[in-house]
Amino acid sequence: MQVVAREFTLTLSRATLPSGRAIVELVNFGEDAHDLRLQQSGGGAVYAWATDQPGGVEDKLVKLAPGRYVLWCSLAGHRALGMVATLRVVRRRS
């Protein structure tokens, strides 16, 4: 799944993923630096991507259980300006 960061939005290439392992790619198409955090709603581990400068790309392999996840840019004020998104992870079919 790709997450595109721009001032001041996060756009997901998919709103739903199957549970299990997934590659999440942060792409910074903005003019400012951005990073990414991903956490299951209700708490738990926080996956963190480094701060990318404009044009930067960073992939991370994550393992996601079924549920809702919040993604956001953790740089000062960016989340409050709208850099937040929701991902739904559904149980993988056998």
PDB file of N, CA, C and O in Angstrom:
ATOM      1  N   MET A   1       0.847  -1.157   0.000  1.00  0.00           N
ATOM      2  CA  MET A   1       0.000   0.000   0.000  1.00  0.00           C
ATOM      3  C   MET A   1       0.899   1.227   0.000  1.00  0.00           C
ATOM      4  O   MET A   1       1.937   1.257   0.662  1.00  0.00           O
ATOM      5  N   GLN A   2       0.491   2.219  -0.739  1.00  0.00           N
ATOM      6  CA  GLN A   2       1.247   3.463  -0.791  1.00  0.00           C
ATOM      7  C   GLN A   2       0.511   4.553  -0.028  1.00  0.00           C
ATOM      8  O   GLN A   2      -0.711   4.672  -0.113  1.00  0.00           O
ATOM      9  N   VAL A   3       1.271   5.347   0.720  1.00  0.00           N
ATOM     10  CA  VAL A   3       0.745   6.503   1.437  1.00  0.00           C
ATOM     11  C   VAL A   3       1.440   7.730   0.866  1.00  0.00           C
ATOM     12  O   VAL A   3       2.658   7.870   0.975  1.00  0.00           O
ATOM     13  N   VAL A   4       0.658   8.618   0.257  1.00  0.00           N
ATOM     14  CA  VAL A   4       1.203   9.830  -0.338  1.00  0.00           C
ATOM     15  C   VAL A   4       1.015  10.978   0.642  1.00  0.00           C
ATOM     16  O   VAL A   4      -0.099  11.254   1.087  1.00  0.00           O
ATOM     17  N   ALA A   5       2.123  11.647   0.974  1.00  0.00           N
ATOM     18  CA  ALA A   5       2.098  12.800   1.870  1.00  0.00           C
ATOM     19  C   ALA A   5       2.238  14.071   1.043  1.00  0.00           C
ATOM     20  O   ALA A   5       3.140  14.199   0.215  1.00  0.00           O
ATOM     21  N   ARG A   6       1.330  15.004   1.286  1.00  0.00           N
ATOM     22  CA  ARG A   6       1.369  16.351   0.710  1.00  0.00           C
ATOM     23  C   ARG A   6       0.907  17.308   1.791  1.00  0.00           C
ATOM     24  O   ARG A   6       0.368  16.871   2.808  1.00  0.00           O
ATOM     25  N   GLU A   7       1.103  18.584   1.597  1.00  0.00           N
ATOM     26  CA  GLU A   7       0.611  19.587   2.552  1.00  0.00           C
ATOM     27  C   GLU A   7      -0.895  19.717   2.378  1.00  0.00           C
ATOM     28  O   GLU A   7      -1.313  20.081   1.278  1.00  0.00           O
ATOM     29  N   PHE A   8      -1.666  19.478   3.270  1.00  0.00           N
ATOM     30  CA  PHE A   8      -1.522  18.764   4.523  1.00  0.00           C
ATOM     31  C   PHE A   8      -2.518  17.618   4.493  1.00  0.00           C
ATOM     32  O   PHE A   8      -3.544  17.652   5.173  1.00  0.00           O
ATOM     33  N   THR A   9      -2.208  16.607   3.701  1.00  0.00           N
ATOM     34  CA  THR A   9      -3.050  15.428   3.543  1.00  0.00           C
ATOM     35  C   THR A   9      -2.196  14.163   3.487  1.00  0.00           C
ATOM     36  O   THR A   9      -1.021  14.193   3.125  1.00  0.00           O
ATOM     37  N   LEU A  10      -2.825  13.060   3.857  1.00  0.00           N
ATOM     38  CA  LEU A  10      -2.285  11.729   3.606  1.00  0.00           C
ATOM     39  C   LEU A  10      -3.307  11.011   2.742  1.00  0.00           C
ATOM     40  O   LEU A  10      -4.489  10.973   3.085  1.00  0.00           O
ATOM     41  N   THR A  11      -2.873  10.444   1.633  1.00  0.00           N
ATOM     42  CA  THR A  11      -3.759   9.724   0.732  1.00  0.00           C
ATOM     43  C   THR A  11      -3.286   8.279   0.643  1.00  0.00           C
ATOM     44  O   THR A  11      -2.133   8.011   0.302  1.00  0.00           O
ATOM     45  N   LEU A  12      -4.191   7.347   0.954  1.00  0.00           N
ATOM     46  CA  LEU A  12      -3.877   5.918   0.902  1.00  0.00           C
ATOM     47  C   LEU A  12      -4.260   5.349  -0.455  1.00  0.00           C
ATOM     48  O   LEU A  12      -5.313   5.689  -0.993  1.00  0.00           O
ATOM     49  N   SER A  13      -3.422   4.490  -1.012  1.00  0.00           N
ATOM     50  CA  SER A  13      -3.758   3.846  -2.287  1.00  0.00           C
ATOM     51  C   SER A  13      -4.879   2.834  -2.123  1.00  0.00           C
ATOM     52  O   SER A  13      -5.563   2.496  -3.089  1.00  0.00           O
ATOM     53  N   ARG A  14      -5.069   2.347  -0.891  1.00  0.00           N
ATOM     54  CA  ARG A  14      -6.152   1.405  -0.578  1.00  0.00           C
ATOM     55  C   ARG A  14      -6.689   1.743   0.797  1.00  0.00           C
ATOM     56  O   ARG A  14      -5.926   2.075   1.705  1.00  0.00           O
ATOM     57  N   ALA A  15      -7.995   1.661   0.953  1.00  0.00           N
ATOM     58  CA  ALA A  15      -8.620   1.929   2.250  1.00  0.00           C
ATOM     59  C   ALA A  15      -8.715   0.672   3.103  1.00  0.00           C
ATOM     60  O   ALA A  15      -8.933   0.753   4.312  1.00  0.00           O
ATOM     61  N   THR A  16      -8.548  -0.507   2.465  1.00  0.00           N
ATOM     62  CA  THR A  16      -8.672  -1.787   3.158  1.00  0.00           C
ATOM     63  C   THR A  16      -7.539  -2.707   2.726  1.00  0.00           C
ATOM     64  O   THR A  16      -7.180  -2.762   1.550  1.00  0.00           O
ATOM     65  N   LEU A  17      -6.981  -3.426   3.693  1.00  0.00           N
ATOM     66  CA  LEU A  17      -5.952  -4.426   3.424  1.00  0.00           C
ATOM     67  C   LEU A  17      -6.326  -5.731   4.121  1.00  0.00           C
ATOM     68  O   LEU A  17      -7.013  -5.702   5.142  1.00  0.00           O
ATOM     69  N   PRO A  18      -5.883  -6.889   3.584  1.00  0.00           N
ATOM     70  CA  PRO A  18      -6.055  -8.139   4.310  1.00  0.00           C
ATOM     71  C   PRO A  18      -5.045  -8.208   5.454  1.00  0.00           C
ATOM     72  O   PRO A  18      -3.964  -7.626   5.359  1.00  0.00           O
ATOM     73  N   SER A  19      -5.380  -8.899   6.511  1.00  0.00           N
ATOM     74  CA  SER A  19      -4.476  -9.030   7.652  1.00  0.00           C
ATOM     75  C   SER A  19      -3.222  -9.794   7.239  1.00  0.00           C
ATOM     76  O   SER A  19      -3.197 -10.505   6.235  1.00  0.00           O
ATOM     77  N   GLY A  20      -2.195  -9.620   8.047  1.00  0.00           N
ATOM     78  CA  GLY A  20      -0.929 -10.286   7.776  1.00  0.00           C
ATOM     79  C   GLY A  20       0.142  -9.278   7.411  1.00  0.00           C
ATOM     80  O   GLY A  20       0.062  -8.104   7.772  1.00  0.00           O
ATOM     81  N   ARG A  21       1.146  -9.755   6.688  1.00  0.00           N
ATOM     82  CA  ARG A  21       2.260  -8.886   6.330  1.00  0.00           C
ATOM     83  C   ARG A  21       1.917  -8.032   5.121  1.00  0.00           C
ATOM     84  O   ARG A  21       1.258  -8.479   4.182  1.00  0.00           O
ATOM     85  N   ALA A  22       2.386  -6.785   5.170  1.00  0.00           N
ATOM     86  CA  ALA A  22       2.158  -5.849   4.065  1.00  0.00           C
ATOM     87  C   ALA A  22       3.334  -4.882   3.999  1.00  0.00           C
ATOM     88  O   ALA A  22       3.948  -4.555   5.014  1.00  0.00           O
ATOM     89  N   ILE A  23       3.631  -4.438   2.800  1.00  0.00           N
ATOM     90  CA  ILE A  23       4.617  -3.374   2.625  1.00  0.00           C
ATOM     91  C   ILE A  23       3.852  -2.065   2.538  1.00  0.00           C
ATOM     92  O   ILE A  23       2.965  -1.904   1.700  1.00  0.00           O
ATOM     93  N   VAL A  24       4.206  -1.131   3.414  1.00  0.00           N
ATOM     94  CA  VAL A  24       3.605   0.204   3.394  1.00  0.00           C
ATOM     95  C   VAL A  24       4.700   1.165   2.958  1.00  0.00           C
ATOM     96  O   VAL A  24       5.766   1.241   3.569  1.00  0.00           O
ATOM     97  N   GLU A  25       4.412   1.897   1.885  1.00  0.00           N
ATOM     98  CA  GLU A  25       5.387   2.804   1.293  1.00  0.00           C
ATOM     99  C   GLU A  25       4.952   4.247   1.501  1.00  0.00           C
ATOM    100  O   GLU A  25       3.864   4.642   1.081  1.00  0.00           O
ATOM    101  N   LEU A  26       5.803   5.030   2.148  1.00  0.00           N
ATOM    102  CA  LEU A  26       5.571   6.463   2.310  1.00  0.00           C
ATOM    103  C   LEU A  26       6.272   7.185   1.167  1.00  0.00           C
ATOM    104  O   LEU A  26       7.470   7.005   0.949  1.00  0.00           O
ATOM    105  N   VAL A  27       5.511   8.009   0.436  1.00  0.00           N
ATOM    106  CA  VAL A  27       6.052   8.820  -0.649  1.00  0.00           C
ATOM    107  C   VAL A  27       5.723  10.273  -0.344  1.00  0.00           C
ATOM    108  O   VAL A  27       4.560  10.621  -0.143  1.00  0.00           O
ATOM    109  N   ASN A  28       6.736  11.114  -0.309  1.00  0.00           N
ATOM    110  CA  ASN A  28       6.533  12.528  -0.009  1.00  0.00           C
ATOM    111  C   ASN A  28       6.484  13.322  -1.317  1.00  0.00           C
ATOM    112  O   ASN A  28       7.517  13.620  -1.918  1.00  0.00           O
ATOM    113  N   PHE A  29       5.267  13.657  -1.743  1.00  0.00           N
ATOM    114  CA  PHE A  29       5.068  14.491  -2.928  1.00  0.00           C
ATOM    115  C   PHE A  29       4.849  15.947  -2.541  1.00  0.00           C
ATOM    116  O   PHE A  29       4.480  16.767  -3.382  1.00  0.00           O
ATOM    117  N   GLY A  30       5.075  16.267  -1.282  1.00  0.00           N
ATOM    118  CA  GLY A  30       4.871  17.628  -0.805  1.00  0.00           C
ATOM    119  C   GLY A  30       6.110  18.488  -0.971  1.00  0.00           C
ATOM    120  O   GLY A  30       7.121  18.061  -1.530  1.00  0.00           O
ATOM    121  N   GLU A  31       6.006  19.709  -0.470  1.00  0.00           N
ATOM    122  CA  GLU A  31       7.115  20.659  -0.509  1.00  0.00           C
ATOM    123  C   GLU A  31       7.861  20.714   0.824  1.00  0.00           C
ATOM    124  O   GLU A  31       8.953  21.276   0.904  1.00  0.00           O
ATOM    125  N   ASP A  32       7.265  20.127   1.879  1.00  0.00           N
ATOM    126  CA  ASP A  32       7.861  20.097   3.210  1.00  0.00           C
ATOM    127  C   ASP A  32       8.247  18.664   3.568  1.00  0.00           C
ATOM    128  O   ASP A  32       7.813  17.714   2.917  1.00  0.00           O
ATOM    129  N   ALA A  33       9.061  18.519   4.604  1.00  0.00           N
ATOM    130  CA  ALA A  33       9.391  17.192   5.133  1.00  0.00           C
ATOM    131  C   ALA A  33       8.154  16.601   5.808  1.00  0.00           C
ATOM    132  O   ALA A  33       7.349  17.331   6.387  1.00  0.00           O
ATOM    133  N   HIS A  34       8.005  15.266   5.732  1.00  0.00           N
ATOM    134  CA  HIS A  34       6.906  14.546   6.386  1.00  0.00           C
ATOM    135  C   HIS A  34       7.423  13.194   6.856  1.00  0.00           C
ATOM    136  O   HIS A  34       8.382  12.650   6.309  1.00  0.00           O
ATOM    137  N   ASP A  35       6.760  12.663   7.891  1.00  0.00           N
ATOM    138  CA  ASP A  35       7.028  11.306   8.330  1.00  0.00           C
ATOM    139  C   ASP A  35       5.702  10.571   8.405  1.00  0.00           C
ATOM    140  O   ASP A  35       4.675  11.095   7.974  1.00  0.00           O
ATOM    141  N   LEU A  36       5.714   9.359   8.949  1.00  0.00           N
ATOM    142  CA  LEU A  36       4.478   8.587   9.040  1.00  0.00           C
ATOM    143  C   LEU A  36       4.511   7.753  10.304  1.00  0.00           C
ATOM    144  O   LEU A  36       5.544   7.196  10.674  1.00  0.00           O
ATOM    145  N   ARG A  37       3.367   7.676  10.958  1.00  0.00           N
ATOM    146  CA  ARG A  37       3.138   6.786  12.088  1.00  0.00           C
ATOM    147  C   ARG A  37       1.884   5.980  11.786  1.00  0.00           C
ATOM    148  O   ARG A  37       0.951   6.482  11.159  1.00  0.00           O
ATOM    149  N   LEU A  38       1.866   4.721  12.236  1.00  0.00           N
ATOM    150  CA  LEU A  38       0.720   3.844  12.036  1.00  0.00           C
ATOM    151  C   LEU A  38       0.485   3.096  13.341  1.00  0.00           C
ATOM    152  O   LEU A  38       1.406   2.497  13.895  1.00  0.00           O
ATOM    153  N   GLN A  39      -0.759   3.134  13.834  1.00  0.00           N
ATOM    154  CA  GLN A  39      -1.097   2.458  15.093  1.00  0.00           C
ATOM    155  C   GLN A  39      -2.521   1.953  15.024  1.00  0.00           C
ATOM    156  O   GLN A  39      -3.407   2.623  14.493  1.00  0.00           O
ATOM    157  N   GLN A  40      -2.733   0.755  15.571  1.00  0.00           N
ATOM    158  CA  GLN A  40      -4.087   0.223  15.638  1.00  0.00           C
ATOM    159  C   GLN A  40      -4.904   1.063  16.608  1.00  0.00           C
ATOM    160  O   GLN A  40      -4.418   1.435  17.676  1.00  0.00           O
ATOM    161  N   SER A  41      -6.150   1.363  16.236  1.00  0.00           N
ATOM    162  CA  SER A  41      -7.036   2.134  17.112  1.00  0.00           C
ATOM    163  C   SER A  41      -7.154   1.424  18.449  1.00  0.00           C
ATOM    164  O   SER A  41      -7.305   0.203  18.495  1.00  0.00           O
ATOM    165  N   GLY A  42      -7.086   2.173  19.526  1.00  0.00           N
ATOM    166  CA  GLY A  42      -7.155   1.591  20.855  1.00  0.00           C
ATOM    167  C   GLY A  42      -5.802   1.328  21.474  1.00  0.00           C
ATOM    168  O   GLY A  42      -5.720   0.918  22.632  1.00  0.00           O
ATOM    169  N   GLY A  43      -4.736   1.556  20.722  1.00  0.00           N
ATOM    170  CA  GLY A  43      -3.400   1.402  21.289  1.00  0.00           C
ATOM    171  C   GLY A  43      -2.609   0.298  20.637  1.00  0.00           C
ATOM    172  O   GLY A  43      -3.010  -0.272  19.622  1.00  0.00           O
ATOM    173  N   GLY A  44      -1.487   0.010  21.237  1.00  0.00           N
ATOM    174  CA  GLY A  44      -0.598  -1.013  20.697  1.00  0.00           C
ATOM    175  C   GLY A  44       0.646  -0.387  20.102  1.00  0.00           C
ATOM    176  O   GLY A  44       0.898   0.809  20.251  1.00  0.00           O
ATOM    177  N   ALA A  45       1.415  -1.218  19.428  1.00  0.00           N
ATOM    178  CA  ALA A  45       2.678  -0.780  18.844  1.00  0.00           C
ATOM    179  C   ALA A  45       2.452   0.318  17.811  1.00  0.00           C
ATOM    180  O   ALA A  45       1.439   0.338  17.112  1.00  0.00           O
ATOM    181  N   VAL A  46       3.414   1.225  17.730  1.00  0.00           N
ATOM    182  CA  VAL A  46       3.385   2.282  16.718  1.00  0.00           C
ATOM    183  C   VAL A  46       4.506   1.992  15.726  1.00  0.00           C
ATOM    184  O   VAL A  46       5.676   1.924  16.101  1.00  0.00           O
ATOM    185  N   TYR A  47       4.140   1.824  14.463  1.00  0.00           N
ATOM    186  CA  TYR A  47       5.141   1.700  13.412  1.00  0.00           C
ATOM    187  C   TYR A  47       5.542   3.113  13.006  1.00  0.00           C
ATOM    188  O   TYR A  47       4.689   3.991  12.875  1.00  0.00           O
ATOM    189  N   ALA A  48       6.844   3.332  12.807  1.00  0.00           N
ATOM    190  CA  ALA A  48       7.339   4.676  12.510  1.00  0.00           C
ATOM    191  C   ALA A  48       8.221   4.672  11.269  1.00  0.00           C
ATOM    192  O   ALA A  48       9.104   3.826  11.126  1.00  0.00           O
ATOM    193  N   TRP A  49       7.977   5.618  10.381  1.00  0.00           N
ATOM    194  CA  TRP A  49       8.791   5.858   9.202  1.00  0.00           C
ATOM    195  C   TRP A  49       9.619   7.110   9.477  1.00  0.00           C
ATOM    196  O   TRP A  49       9.142   8.035  10.135  1.00  0.00           O
ATOM    197  N   ALA A  50      10.819   7.146   8.994  1.00  0.00           N
ATOM    198  CA  ALA A  50      11.691   8.304   9.185  1.00  0.00           C
ATOM    199  C   ALA A  50      11.134   9.516   8.443  1.00  0.00           C
ATOM    200  O   ALA A  50      10.282   9.386   7.563  1.00  0.00           O
ATOM    201  N   THR A  51      11.623  10.680   8.809  1.00  0.00           N
ATOM    202  CA  THR A  51      11.229  11.904   8.127  1.00  0.00           C
ATOM    203  C   THR A  51      11.815  11.897   6.723  1.00  0.00           C
ATOM    204  O   THR A  51      13.024  11.752   6.537  1.00  0.00           O
ATOM    205  N   ASP A  52      10.930  12.058   5.735  1.00  0.00           N
ATOM    206  CA  ASP A  52      11.348  12.109   4.335  1.00  0.00           C
ATOM    207  C   ASP A  52      11.295  13.540   3.848  1.00  0.00           C
ATOM    208  O   ASP A  52      10.341  14.270   4.122  1.00  0.00           O
ATOM    209  N   GLN A  53      12.316  13.930   3.133  1.00  0.00           N
ATOM    210  CA  GLN A  53      12.332  15.226   2.475  1.00  0.00           C
ATOM    211  C   GLN A  53      11.480  15.134   1.199  1.00  0.00           C
ATOM    212  O   GLN A  53      11.153  14.028   0.770  1.00  0.00           O
ATOM    213  N   PRO A  54      11.116  16.255   0.588  1.00  0.00           N
ATOM    214  CA  PRO A  54      10.339  16.211  -0.653  1.00  0.00           C
ATOM    215  C   PRO A  54      10.966  15.259  -1.669  1.00  0.00           C
ATOM    216  O   PRO A  54      12.173  15.297  -1.909  1.00  0.00           O
ATOM    217  N   GLY A  55      10.137  14.411  -2.258  1.00  0.00           N
ATOM    218  CA  GLY A  55      10.603  13.423  -3.221  1.00  0.00           C
ATOM    219  C   GLY A  55      11.074  12.124  -2.590  1.00  0.00           C
ATOM    220  O   GLY A  55      11.393  11.171  -3.300  1.00  0.00           O
ATOM    221  N   GLY A  56      11.122  12.074  -1.266  1.00  0.00           N
ATOM    222  CA  GLY A  56      11.609  10.887  -0.573  1.00  0.00           C
ATOM    223  C   GLY A  56      10.616   9.743  -0.592  1.00  0.00           C
ATOM    224  O   GLY A  56       9.407   9.950  -0.695  1.00  0.00           O
ATOM    225  N   VAL A  57      11.151   8.512  -0.488  1.00  0.00           N
ATOM    226  CA  VAL A  57      10.347   7.286  -0.464  1.00  0.00           C
ATOM    227  C   VAL A  57      10.937   6.362   0.597  1.00  0.00           C
ATOM    228  O   VAL A  57      12.155   6.204   0.686  1.00  0.00           O
ATOM    229  N   GLU A  58      10.067   5.756   1.398  1.00  0.00           N
ATOM    230  CA  GLU A  58      10.535   4.784   2.398  1.00  0.00           C
ATOM    231  C   GLU A  58       9.513   3.661   2.527  1.00  0.00           C
ATOM    232  O   GLU A  58       8.328   3.911   2.748  1.00  0.00           O
ATOM    233  N   ASP A  59       9.981   2.421   2.387  1.00  0.00           N
ATOM    234  CA  ASP A  59       9.143   1.233   2.536  1.00  0.00           C
ATOM    235  C   ASP A  59       9.378   0.615   3.905  1.00  0.00           C
ATOM    236  O   ASP A  59      10.482   0.662   4.448  1.00  0.00           O
ATOM    237  N   LYS A  60       8.312   0.034   4.452  1.00  0.00           N
ATOM    238  CA  LYS A  60       8.432  -0.693   5.718  1.00  0.00           C
ATOM    239  C   LYS A  60       7.531  -1.920   5.637  1.00  0.00           C
ATOM    240  O   LYS A  60       6.382  -1.826   5.204  1.00  0.00           O
ATOM    241  N   LEU A  61       8.052  -3.063   6.052  1.00  0.00           N
ATOM    242  CA  LEU A  61       7.266  -4.290   6.133  1.00  0.00           C
ATOM    243  C   LEU A  61       6.623  -4.325   7.509  1.00  0.00           C
ATOM    244  O   LEU A  61       7.313  -4.257   8.526  1.00  0.00           O
ATOM    245  N   VAL A  62       5.289  -4.433   7.539  1.00  0.00           N
ATOM    246  CA  VAL A  62       4.553  -4.454   8.802  1.00  0.00           C
ATOM    247  C   VAL A  62       3.672  -5.693   8.843  1.00  0.00           C
ATOM    248  O   VAL A  62       3.337  -6.262   7.804  1.00  0.00           O
ATOM    249  N   LYS A  63       3.301  -6.106  10.048  1.00  0.00           N
ATOM    250  CA  LYS A  63       2.368  -7.218  10.232  1.00  0.00           C
ATOM    251  C   LYS A  63       1.148  -6.651  10.935  1.00  0.00           C
ATOM    252  O   LYS A  63       1.243  -6.165  12.062  1.00  0.00           O
ATOM    253  N   LEU A  64      -0.015  -6.715  10.262  1.00  0.00           N
ATOM    254  CA  LEU A  64      -1.226  -6.070  10.751  1.00  0.00           C
ATOM    255  C   LEU A  64      -2.301  -7.092  11.088  1.00  0.00           C
ATOM    256  O   LEU A  64      -2.633  -7.958  10.279  1.00  0.00           O
ATOM    257  N   ALA A  65      -2.840  -6.974  12.298  1.00  0.00           N
ATOM    258  CA  ALA A  65      -3.978  -7.786  12.725  1.00  0.00           C
ATOM    259  C   ALA A  65      -5.262  -7.102  12.242  1.00  0.00           C
ATOM    260  O   ALA A  65      -5.251  -5.905  11.955  1.00  0.00           O
ATOM    261  N   PRO A  66      -6.360  -7.844  12.149  1.00  0.00           N
ATOM    262  CA  PRO A  66      -7.615  -7.210  11.754  1.00  0.00           C
ATOM    263  C   PRO A  66      -7.983  -6.062  12.700  1.00  0.00           C
ATOM    264  O   PRO A  66      -7.738  -6.140  13.904  1.00  0.00           O
ATOM    265  N   GLY A  67      -8.564  -5.016  12.156  1.00  0.00           N
ATOM    266  CA  GLY A  67      -9.003  -3.868  12.947  1.00  0.00           C
ATOM    267  C   GLY A  67      -8.835  -2.574  12.178  1.00  0.00           C
ATOM    268  O   GLY A  67      -8.531  -2.571  10.986  1.00  0.00           O
ATOM    269  N   ARG A  68      -9.040  -1.476  12.885  1.00  0.00           N
ATOM    270  CA  ARG A  68      -8.866  -0.142  12.312  1.00  0.00           C
ATOM    271  C   ARG A  68      -7.522   0.420  12.751  1.00  0.00           C
ATOM    272  O   ARG A  68      -7.089   0.219  13.886  1.00  0.00           O
ATOM    273  N   TYR A  69      -6.874   1.121  11.843  1.00  0.00           N
ATOM    274  CA  TYR A  69      -5.576   1.733  12.107  1.00  0.00           C
ATOM    275  C   TYR A  69      -5.635   3.214  11.759  1.00  0.00           C
ATOM    276  O   TYR A  69      -6.329   3.631  10.831  1.00  0.00           O
ATOM    277  N   VAL A  70      -4.890   3.991  12.527  1.00  0.00           N
ATOM    278  CA  VAL A  70      -4.765   5.413  12.261  1.00  0.00           C
ATOM    279  C   VAL A  70      -3.352   5.660  11.750  1.00  0.00           C
ATOM    280  O   VAL A  70      -2.380   5.147  12.304  1.00  0.00           O
ATOM    281  N   LEU A  71      -3.253   6.450  10.690  1.00  0.00           N
ATOM    282  CA  LEU A  71      -1.967   6.858  10.140  1.00  0.00           C
ATOM    283  C   LEU A  71      -1.888   8.367  10.259  1.00  0.00           C
ATOM    284  O   LEU A  71      -2.880   9.060  10.033  1.00  0.00           O
ATOM    285  N   TRP A  72      -0.701   8.894  10.615  1.00  0.00           N
ATOM    286  CA  TRP A  72      -0.576  10.337  10.730  1.00  0.00           C
ATOM    287  C   TRP A  72       0.877  10.764  10.553  1.00  0.00           C
ATOM    288  O   TRP A  72       1.801   9.964  10.698  1.00  0.00           O
ATOM    289  N   CYS A  73       1.056  12.037  10.238  1.00  0.00           N
ATOM    290  CA  CYS A  73       2.375  12.657  10.219  1.00  0.00           C
ATOM    291  C   CYS A  73       2.606  13.224  11.610  1.00  0.00           C
ATOM    292  O   CYS A  73       1.775  13.974  12.123  1.00  0.00           O
ATOM    293  N   SER A  74       3.737  12.867  12.227  1.00  0.00           N
ATOM    294  CA  SER A  74       3.975  13.278  13.613  1.00  0.00           C
ATOM    295  C   SER A  74       4.754  14.592  13.737  1.00  0.00           C
ATOM    296  O   SER A  74       5.045  15.025  14.852  1.00  0.00           O
ATOM    297  N   LEU A  75       5.093  15.225  12.629  1.00  0.00           N
ATOM    298  CA  LEU A  75       5.804  16.495  12.721  1.00  0.00           C
ATOM    299  C   LEU A  75       4.885  17.559  13.312  1.00  0.00           C
ATOM    300  O   LEU A  75       3.668  17.514  13.136  1.00  0.00           O
ATOM    301  N   ALA A  76       5.476  18.500  14.004  1.00  0.00           N
ATOM    302  CA  ALA A  76       4.728  19.510  14.769  1.00  0.00           C
ATOM    303  C   ALA A  76       3.603  20.149  13.961  1.00  0.00           C
ATOM    304  O   ALA A  76       3.839  20.804  12.945  1.00  0.00           O
ATOM    305  N   GLY A  77       2.361  19.942  14.441  1.00  0.00           N
ATOM    306  CA  GLY A  77       1.183  20.567  13.864  1.00  0.00           C
ATOM    307  C   GLY A  77       0.614  19.903  12.625  1.00  0.00           C
ATOM    308  O   GLY A  77      -0.494  20.249  12.212  1.00  0.00           O
ATOM    309  N   HIS A  78       1.320  18.969  12.016  1.00  0.00           N
ATOM    310  CA  HIS A  78       0.851  18.393  10.752  1.00  0.00           C
ATOM    311  C   HIS A  78      -0.435  17.577  10.919  1.00  0.00           C
ATOM    312  O   HIS A  78      -1.334  17.660  10.082  1.00  0.00           O
ATOM    313  N   ARG A  79      -0.526  16.796  11.989  1.00  0.00           N
ATOM    314  CA  ARG A  79      -1.751  16.011  12.205  1.00  0.00           C
ATOM    315  C   ARG A  79      -2.951  16.935  12.379  1.00  0.00           C
ATOM    316  O   ARG A  79      -4.010  16.684  11.805  1.00  0.00           O
ATOM    317  N   ALA A  80      -2.799  17.993  13.157  1.00  0.00           N
ATOM    318  CA  ALA A  80      -3.892  18.943  13.393  1.00  0.00           C
ATOM    319  C   ALA A  80      -4.308  19.652  12.109  1.00  0.00           C
ATOM    320  O   ALA A  80      -5.448  20.100  11.987  1.00  0.00           O
ATOM    321  N   LEU A  81      -3.384  19.758  11.146  1.00  0.00           N
ATOM    322  CA  LEU A  81      -3.694  20.401   9.868  1.00  0.00           C
ATOM    323  C   LEU A  81      -4.315  19.437   8.861  1.00  0.00           C
ATOM    324  O   LEU A  81      -4.610  19.830   7.733  1.00  0.00           O
ATOM    325  N   GLY A  82      -4.519  18.175   9.258  1.00  0.00           N
ATOM    326  CA  GLY A  82      -5.226  17.230   8.395  1.00  0.00           C
ATOM    327  C   GLY A  82      -4.433  16.047   7.897  1.00  0.00           C
ATOM    328  O   GLY A  82      -4.946  15.256   7.106  1.00  0.00           O
ATOM    329  N   MET A  83      -3.191  15.900   8.339  1.00  0.00           N
ATOM    330  CA  MET A  83      -2.389  14.771   7.870  1.00  0.00           C
ATOM    331  C   MET A  83      -2.670  13.542   8.718  1.00  0.00           C
ATOM    332  O   MET A  83      -1.835  13.104   9.509  1.00  0.00           O
ATOM    333  N   VAL A  84      -3.867  12.999   8.534  1.00  0.00           N
ATOM    334  CA  VAL A  84      -4.321  11.820   9.257  1.00  0.00           C
ATOM    335  C   VAL A  84      -5.226  11.022   8.328  1.00  0.00           C
ATOM    336  O   VAL A  84      -5.970  11.595   7.531  1.00  0.00           O
ATOM    337  N   ALA A  85      -5.159   9.697   8.433  1.00  0.00           N
ATOM    338  CA  ALA A  85      -5.992   8.823   7.599  1.00  0.00           C
ATOM    339  C   ALA A  85      -6.320   7.563   8.396  1.00  0.00           C
ATOM    340  O   ALA A  85      -5.688   7.266   9.410  1.00  0.00           O
ATOM    341  N   THR A  86      -7.322   6.832   7.916  1.00  0.00           N
ATOM    342  CA  THR A  86      -7.752   5.600   8.560  1.00  0.00           C
ATOM    343  C   THR A  86      -7.638   4.437   7.572  1.00  0.00           C
ATOM    344  O   THR A  86      -8.002   4.559   6.403  1.00  0.00           O
ATOM    345  N   LEU A  87      -7.131   3.322   8.062  1.00  0.00           N
ATOM    346  CA  LEU A  87      -7.005   2.099   7.290  1.00  0.00           C
ATOM    347  C   LEU A  87      -7.789   1.014   7.999  1.00  0.00           C
ATOM    348  O   LEU A  87      -7.757   0.914   9.225  1.00  0.00           O
ATOM    349  N   ARG A  88      -8.501   0.193   7.219  1.00  0.00           N
ATOM    350  CA  ARG A  88      -9.228  -0.953   7.772  1.00  0.00           C
ATOM    351  C   ARG A  88      -8.502  -2.215   7.331  1.00  0.00           C
ATOM    352  O   ARG A  88      -8.211  -2.390   6.148  1.00  0.00           O
ATOM    353  N   VAL A  89      -8.211  -3.088   8.283  1.00  0.00           N
ATOM    354  CA  VAL A  89      -7.561  -4.366   8.007  1.00  0.00           C
ATOM    355  C   VAL A  89      -8.561  -5.469   8.298  1.00  0.00           C
ATOM    356  O   VAL A  89      -9.085  -5.562   9.408  1.00  0.00           O
ATOM    357  N   VAL A  90      -8.825  -6.301   7.305  1.00  0.00           N
ATOM    358  CA  VAL A  90      -9.836  -7.361   7.430  1.00  0.00           C
ATOM    359  C   VAL A  90      -9.143  -8.721   7.488  1.00  0.00           C
ATOM    360  O   VAL A  90      -8.041  -8.907   6.972  1.00  0.00           O
ATOM    361  N   ARG A  91      -9.830  -9.659   8.133  1.00  0.00           N
ATOM    362  CA  ARG A  91      -9.281 -11.017   8.270  1.00  0.00           C
ATOM    363  C   ARG A  91      -9.044 -11.612   6.891  1.00  0.00           C
ATOM    364  O   ARG A  91      -9.917 -11.590   6.023  1.00  0.00           O
ATOM    365  N   ARG A  92      -7.850 -12.140   6.716  1.00  0.00           N
ATOM    366  CA  ARG A  92      -7.490 -12.764   5.440  1.00  0.00           C
ATOM    367  C   ARG A  92      -8.311 -14.036   5.259  1.00  0.00           C
ATOM    368  O   ARG A  92      -8.445 -14.838   6.184  1.00  0.00           O
ATOM    369  N   ARG A  93      -8.850 -14.208   4.072  1.00  0.00           N
ATOM    370  CA  ARG A  93      -9.637 -15.413   3.779  1.00  0.00           C
ATOM    371  C   ARG A  93      -8.696 -16.572   3.508  1.00  0.00           C
ATOM    372  O   ARG A  93      -7.643 -16.405   2.893  1.00  0.00           O
ATOM    373  N   SER A  94      -9.087 -17.747   3.973  1.00  0.00           N
ATOM    374  CA  SER A  94      -8.242 -18.947   3.773  1.00  0.00           C
ATOM    375  C   SER A  94      -8.468 -19.534   2.414  1.00  0.00           C
ATOM    376  O   SER A  94      -7.851 -20.540   2.066  1.00  0.00           O
TER     377      SER A  94
END
